Amino acid sequence: MLKNEPQPPRLRFIAVAGLSTVGFGAVAYHFLEDWSWINSLYFSVVTLSTVGYGDLTPKTDAGKLFTVFYIVIGIGIFAAVINFLVKRAAVNRIEKRMKHQEEKKNR
């Protein structure tokens, strides 16, 4: 993917999927656990990133069941987002290096 080429729709899809997953989790925890919006967002990100500090934990049965499915589905989506971003950074770095080597060769 060259810099002048338009961004593929996959980037938008990955971004929307990642943000939607985190947002959906934040809304669910806000209502299921009666947490603040900040705590709900924080727990969603910590859960999907598999950090799991343990400072917040679901107390209700509904929150615990939601967490089971949220982890199973959400970690896959979160991993896809990270995978896409890392691949994109690697491709950009390789292209930059190749361009630099070509410029060096043409001097």
Sequence and secondary structure as in RCSB ss.txt:
>XXXX:A:sequence
MLKNEPQPPRLRFIAVAGLSTVGFGAVAYHFLEDWSWINSLYFSVVTLSTVGYGDLTPKTDAGKLFTVFYIVIGI
GIFAAVINFLVKRAAVNRIEKRMKHQEEKKNR
>XXXX:A:secstr
  TTS   HHHHHHHHHHHHHHHHHHHHHHHHS   HHHHHHHHHHHHTT   SSS   SHHHHHHHHHHHHHHH
HHHHHHHHHHHHHHHHHHHHHHHHHHHHHHT 
